[in-house]
Amino acid sequence: MNTKAYFGKFGGQFVPETVMFALDELEAAYENIAKTAEFKAELDDLLKNYVGRPSPLYHAKRLSEHYGHEIYLKREDLNHTGAHKINNALAQALLAKKMGKKKVLAETGAGQHGVATATAAALLGLECDVYMGATDVERQQLNAFRMQLLGARVVSVEDGLKTLKEATTAAIQAWVNEIESAFYVIGSAVGPHPYPRIVRDFQSIIGRETKAQLKEYGVHPDYVIACVGGGSNAIGIFSAFLGDADVNLIGVEAAGLGADTPYHAATLTKGRTGIIHGMKTIVLQDEYGMIEPVHSISAGLDYPGVGPEHAHLHESKRAAYYGVTDDECINALYLTSRLEGIIPAIESSHALAYLEKLCPNLTKKSVIVVNVSGRGDKDINTVMSYEKGKIYG
Ligand SMILES: *Cc1c(COP(=O)(O)O)cnc(C)c1O
């Protein structure tokens, strides 16, 4: 067994033989190209001058006053294209280019990872196909058009519920068909080894910057909070603090209409060990092992699996995971908008909503970092429909 492929008992490579070849090639390229000083210098330059890093760590004074604790916001919402996803998409696309690939493939749900990948492909002169469920193409017309503007081809997937799960399956199938010439840019810390490690490493810049910025403020964090869909922004910020036993790490999942209803995406709260998209992890499944449909106000958290490292951190209790409902998320979006002048993405609003549960129970004044994974501009229509009570229309 390739132990490097596992986090505890989670992870692995549950893929057909044809894909194994590409994963081996990817692992070798990651070791031999992505870890060179030359690659790192080129990526750092793009992160600084194109993405706009480092993103600020902002001491949110009015939220701090409101909650009675010191709240710091890591501003991934200020990145080019509006979220943390560009960190990973750009790095993988650069690796693809250095490997001599001409084309990148990606799956997307709401379209955020599709836009990030299409952006990186335009920048680096690569062809780009984005697989998107037909329902999502319909719901997220603006993002689908944005990808086309950037020169990508949007492939509408008509299988099953026509959303992210089916788009991911279709993207993997397309990769198998073009395995020599195409690079699969995965959008979160999920999938078969080595993807969860690669995505974590490319997102770990969030945690490294945060740690250095906290030092500049002269404070030590008690809590680091991030939302969890597949888990890339969360593992990106957690990674710098895993070795600091006194830093509590909290992942927040989408509990939709409630984790005890059928309408949620609270994978770690409600799931069981299973296999999805080439990895062994915690999966929302029925008694027969069929993957269950997920629901959340947030398309970015609407995934029935979770990255294998989070499954391990959950089982080993190094990190704790909680669910936040649609209502709680929207309240946090309003509060952060009104108190700080920052409209957070509805994904990120799940992390912010957890302050409401955490803060009243703390016995000493605490320093809390929340990762604001993205900006809410893309979500204005969703918030408006929610107001009208027709979000699950
Ligand atoms: C996609 C997305 C997420 C969820 O993805 P992770 O891999 O769990 O980070 C969270 N926030 C925003 C803004 C997103 O676009």
The ligand as an SDF file (V2000), in Angstrom:
LIG
                    3D

 15 15  0  0  0  0  0  0  0  0999 V2000
  -15.8700   26.7340   -3.6850 C   0  0  0  0  0  0  0  0  0  0  0  0
  -15.9220   27.5900   -2.5040 C   0  0  0  0  0  0  0  0  0  0  0  0
  -15.8700   27.0550   -1.2030 C   0  0  0  0  0  0  0  0  0  0  0  0
  -15.8650   25.5890   -0.9150 C   0  0  0  0  0  0  0  0  0  0  0  0
  -14.7330   24.9020   -1.3450 O   0  0  0  0  0  0  0  0  0  0  0  0
  -13.6390   24.3270   -0.3510 P   0  0  0  0  0  0  0  0  0  0  0  0
  -12.8210   23.4610   -1.2140 O   0  0  0  0  0  0  0  0  0  0  0  0
  -14.3480   23.5820    0.7280 O   0  0  0  0  0  0  0  0  0  0  0  0
  -12.8800   25.4840    0.1700 O   0  0  0  0  0  0  0  0  0  0  0  0
  -15.8490   27.9290   -0.1270 C   0  0  0  0  0  0  0  0  0  0  0  0
  -15.9100   29.2500   -0.3110 N   0  0  0  0  0  0  0  0  0  0  0  0
  -15.9780   29.8160   -1.5460 C   0  0  0  0  0  0  0  0  0  0  0  0
  -16.0410   31.2900   -1.6530 C   0  0  0  0  0  0  0  0  0  0  0  0
  -15.9860   28.9970   -2.6740 C   0  0  0  0  0  0  0  0  0  0  0  0
  -16.0580   29.5630   -3.8750 O   0  0  0  0  0  0  0  0  0  0  0  0
  1  2  1  0
  2  3  1  0
  2 14  2  0
  3  4  1  0
  3 10  2  0
  4  5  1  0
  5  6  1  0
  6  7  2  0
  6  8  1  0
  6  9  1  0
 10 11  1  0
 11 12  2  0
 12 13  1  0
 12 14  1  0
 14 15  1  0
M  END
$$$$
